[in-house]
Amino acid sequence: MLLLISLYLMTLGVVFCVKSCLGSSVVSSLPFVFSLAGMDGKVPGLTIGGYTIVMNFILVLCQMLILRGRFDPMQLFQLVIGFVFGWLIDVNMMLTSGLHCDTLFSQLIVQAIGCTVMGIGIAFEVRCGSVTMPGEGISIVVSQVVQRPFAKVKIWVDTTLVLLAIVSCYLFFGSWQWNVIGVGTLFAMIYVGLVVKFMTPHLGWFDRLLGYIPGFRRYLFGLARFIYRHGSRSE
């Protein structure tokens, strides 16, 4: 339940950033480009959430290809988390369908709210612990393989996603799409981390709550381990 709340806050923040038209967050930049291209019939007409799910599946597949036999089957539950994340993006897009930013001031306010809410959601999500989001999962795998700090690899992965989004903009539209990758994207890359850093020392109450109410992620992880062990014994 607590993980669902965390994911909801993260996706709500993502949607606010999209709605601001100043630039989406890193995690949604590539799916956003593809969803816009889908509206023009250039690619399958999936939603932002739909393409986010596809991207998360690809990231998990990349982990499997990199680690091969060393890939932990429990990490397949990243697919569940990635699916819920994408689905919640579409839910929040529907719930905020009436939100329109017609002035620069409203765009700035919505972008700031989105990044703040996203940062709070990420801080909560990190505290839930166990299976990671696919974006963090691929960063962990690469950092292990190349033996570089996770923080640096995460920057590489995020930068790669943004560069792919930029290339996709030129591929599909022939120009830079500032509503997808703009000043708001850069702001999100810096400000969200600051929010997480600020929130982390103040989440002692969240840890105590986790001690009494098992997080959804921990439930999934335990269920996956039970199914995996039971299946191995049956064989």
Secondary structure by P-SEA (a helix, b strand, c coil): caaaaaaaaaaaaaaaaaaacccccccaaaaaaaaaaaaacccccccaaaaaaaaaaaaaaaaaaaacccccccccaaaaaaaaaaaaaaaaaaaacccccccaaaaaaaaaaaaaaaaaaaaaaaaacccccaaaaaaaaaaaaacccaaaaaaaaaaaaaaaaaaaaaacccccccccccaaaaaaacaaaaaaaaacccaaaaaaaaaccccaaaaaaaaaaaaaaaaaaac
